[in-house]
Amino acid sequence: MDGAELRGLMGHFATGVCVLTTDSPSGPYGITVNSLTSLSLQPPLVLFCLDHQVGGFALFQPGVHVGLNVLTNRQSEISRVFARRGVADRFRGVPWREGPHKVPLLGDTLAVLVCQVEATHPGGDHTIFVARVEQGWRDAEAHPLLFYRGSYRTLGQPLDTRGGDAAAPSAAEVAPAVDAAVDAAGAPGLGNLQS
Ligand SMILES: Cc1cc2nc3c(=O)[nH]c(=O)nc-3n(C[C@H](O)[C@H](O)[C@H](O)COP(=O)(O)O)c2cc1C
């Protein structure tokens, strides 16, 4: 199967959308990814995959801290900006602040994971990065940005009301805890999580 056909096939697998961020000697770097996958609960691991052609590829070494900024359905333009080649400063005009380990954290996101890259594995023309989740915050009231068949979407109606994330705290409950956690890490708070 060729790459274009596989891309079209995998486009039928709906995903969320993240901006993967890290600090670099030339300032914050970020790139849109939808390869984020939950990997392990004990220890808490996630994985993401990067194309070897990605401009900031060399930044993502074991030991480096990264942010996985999960976008809301109001942030499709941010996803476009961070997926566009040749943009001099993708952070320009985008609200963000420095989080723990100088990880750039975008404002008004659905959730944030602050992780440390632990290992890399070969994956064809991509590399698989395994990262340990150190901290995370979420906004229970925002709605996710989805990527499906090459376009951005938002969630429809739930199919049933059983299970799910009913116990998740509200944004108003989460925001002070987020601010305290980020303050404790020596960074400015995430007021953005207040709706
Ligand atoms: C929805 C979406 C998801 C993407 N996911 C990934 C991904 O998981 N890994 C990857 O390497 N590129 C992914 N890309 C492509 C990169 O965002 C894009 O190639 C980016 O411009 C590369 O950054 P660079 O210009 O710094 O090389 C995705 C793009 C979009 C629009």
The ligand as an SDF file (V2000), in Angstrom:
LIG
                    3D

 31 33  0  0  0  0  0  0  0  0999 V2000
   -4.0460   17.2110   12.4350 C   0  0  0  0  0  0  0  0  0  0  0  0
   -2.5630   17.0450   12.1620 C   0  0  0  0  0  0  0  0  0  0  0  0
   -1.8610   16.0670   12.8510 C   0  0  0  0  0  0  0  0  0  0  0  0
   -0.4880   15.8840   12.6270 C   0  0  0  0  0  0  0  0  0  0  0  0
    0.1920   14.9250   13.3310 N   0  0  0  0  0  0  0  0  0  0  0  0
    1.5140   14.7470   13.1540 C   0  0  0  0  0  0  0  0  0  0  0  0
    2.2150   13.7710   13.9120 C   0  0  0  0  0  0  0  0  0  0  0  0
    1.6590   13.0770   14.7660 O   0  0  0  0  0  0  0  0  0  0  0  0
    3.5610   13.6410   13.6880 N   0  0  0  0  0  0  0  0  0  0  0  0
    4.2280   14.4090   12.7640 C   0  0  0  0  0  0  0  0  0  0  0  0
    5.4350   14.2440   12.6030 O   0  0  0  0  0  0  0  0  0  0  0  0
    3.5720   15.3600   12.0200 N   0  0  0  0  0  0  0  0  0  0  0  0
    2.2450   15.5490   12.2090 C   0  0  0  0  0  0  0  0  0  0  0  0
    1.5660   16.5110   11.4930 N   0  0  0  0  0  0  0  0  0  0  0  0
    2.3140   17.3220   10.5220 C   0  0  0  0  0  0  0  0  0  0  0  0
    3.1020   18.4560   11.1770 C   0  0  0  0  0  0  0  0  0  0  0  0
    2.2900   19.2320   12.0410 O   0  0  0  0  0  0  0  0  0  0  0  0
    3.6970   19.3900   10.0870 C   0  0  0  0  0  0  0  0  0  0  0  0
    4.4220   18.6160    9.1690 O   0  0  0  0  0  0  0  0  0  0  0  0
    4.5730   20.4910   10.6520 C   0  0  0  0  0  0  0  0  0  0  0  0
    4.6430   21.5530    9.7410 O   0  0  0  0  0  0  0  0  0  0  0  0
    5.9930   20.0200   10.8880 C   0  0  0  0  0  0  0  0  0  0  0  0
    6.6960   21.0350   11.5800 O   0  0  0  0  0  0  0  0  0  0  0  0
    8.0100   21.7360   10.9700 P   0  0  0  0  0  0  0  0  0  0  0  0
    7.4970   22.7180    9.9370 O   0  0  0  0  0  0  0  0  0  0  0  0
    8.6510   22.4000   12.1540 O   0  0  0  0  0  0  0  0  0  0  0  0
    8.8310   20.6780   10.3260 O   0  0  0  0  0  0  0  0  0  0  0  0
    0.1970   16.7030   11.6940 C   0  0  0  0  0  0  0  0  0  0  0  0
   -0.5240   17.7020   11.0150 C   0  0  0  0  0  0  0  0  0  0  0  0
   -1.8810   17.8630   11.2440 C   0  0  0  0  0  0  0  0  0  0  0  0
   -2.6260   18.9410   10.5060 C   0  0  0  0  0  0  0  0  0  0  0  0
  1  2  1  0
  2  3  1  0
  2 30  2  0
  3  4  2  0
  4  5  1  0
  4 28  1  0
  5  6  2  0
  6  7  1  0
  6 13  1  0
  7  8  2  0
  7  9  1  0
  9 10  1  0
 10 11  2  0
 10 12  1  0
 12 13  2  0
 13 14  1  0
 14 15  1  0
 14 28  1  0
 15 16  1  0
 16 17  1  0
 16 18  1  0
 18 19  1  0
 18 20  1  0
 20 21  1  0
 20 22  1  0
 22 23  1  0
 23 24  1  0
 24 25  2  0
 24 26  1  0
 24 27  1  0
 28 29  2  0
 29 30  1  0
 30 31  1  0
M  END
$$$$
